[in-house]
Amino acid sequence: EEQKEDKNSAECSELGIMDLKFTSSRKYISISVPSKSQTMSSHIKSVDDVVVLGMNLSKFNKPTQFFICVSGVFMFYLIYGYLQELIFSVEGFKPFGWYLTLVQFGFYSIFGLIELQLIQDKRRRIPGKTYMIIAFLTVGTMGLSNTSLGYLNYPTQVIFKCCKLIPVMIGGVFIQGKRYNIADVSAALCMSLGLIWFTLADSTVAPNFNLTGVVLISLALCADAVIGNVQEKAMKLHNGSNSEMVLYSYSIGFAYILFGLTCTSGLSPAVTFCSKHPVQTYGYAFLFSLTGYFGISFVLALIKIFGALLAVTVTTGRKAMTIVLSFLFFAKPFTFQYVWSGLLVVLGVFLNVYSKNMDKIKLPSLYGLWKKNVEERKTRTLSQTV
């Protein structure tokens, strides 16, 4: 009998399970760890896997993951920016930026639900309270950003969105009492001067410039500066998936916007206008939301794999390309002041990245360059003398 029970216990150990057997004389406990060849459960695999649009990026090495994410961000968000400006070029649509955001959030929720059904682990991991905060920030950054296009040129809106560092630094100084190094301060100064110069150029050459747009995009910028870090912390702390993040944050945001538009009586005029131009509004909005959803999936993958800082750097480069395409595809006043101010903002972004990675990026100092030059001259003189 004991030999038989030992045999059963050994078989259970080979299967990698816990076996509890009680007899009148003794108790057998068999505990084993699954071997590498055994298949892990879908729940355990989903913790480490990063899946974007049905593609498991965890199977690739880091450089390949980075190339795929950056390619996805640039491709889909460039189309996204073009469609966004195309929608607001429809005559009479500019007052309905919040309704466009409502439609966009609705499409995002549907896309997220579809994608969530295609993955094995469908459980919500991130707490509902965290999603309510993320949804509020998402509504702020996207709703105010869309609405600002009714008052600003698209390039001006984009150049403002490149300068997340400014509200982050101001909040850090006044709320947390932080101190920043010379690179961070220089980055903020470059961005501030670039923004002022770009805004002055826009007010000079653009006939539809309105200070209200500057206020709206500035508020959107403050929300946008916070949301990346909140998403990164939530996804890493609770091992949430991209599709889960998109579904719950945008569906809760949809409810926020719907409640706001209903209370302010802004829903009925927007529905009436869009029903008269369904292709230019709902048709473009569907493609606009689809490309934006794909772009968000790649941005969230960047945040989860490489962190919020690198994701901001990549999206900033994408925004610079969007500005160039905006001037190429849509007729608008142009001045070279846009170029110089844009380059100043790009310099500020570079200084910000450098300040966060000073241990990895070693730039030569002026003294070092001068000393190297003197040594090279001495070497040449010595070789000529010999």
Buried (B, 14 or more C-beta within 10 A) or exposed (E): EEEEBEEBBEEBBEEEEEBEEEEEEEEBEBEEEEEEEEEEEEEEBBEEBBBBBEEEBEEBEEEEBBEBBBEBBBBBBBBBBBBBBBBBBBEEBBEBBBBBBBBBBBBBBBBBEEBBEEBEBEEBBBEEEBBBBBBBBBBBBBBBBBBBBBBBBBBBBBBBBBBBBBBBBEBBEEEEEEEBEEBBBBBBBBBBBBBEBBBEBBBEBBEEBBEEBBEBBBBBBBBBBBBBBBBBEBBEEBBBBBBBBBBBBBBBBBEBBBEBBEEEEBBEEBEEBBEEBEEBBEEBBBBBBBBBBBBBBBBBBBBBBBBBBBBBBBBBBBBBBBBEBBBEEBEBEEEEBBEEBBEBBBBBBBBBBBBBEEEEEEEEEEEEEEEEEEEEEEEEEEEEEE
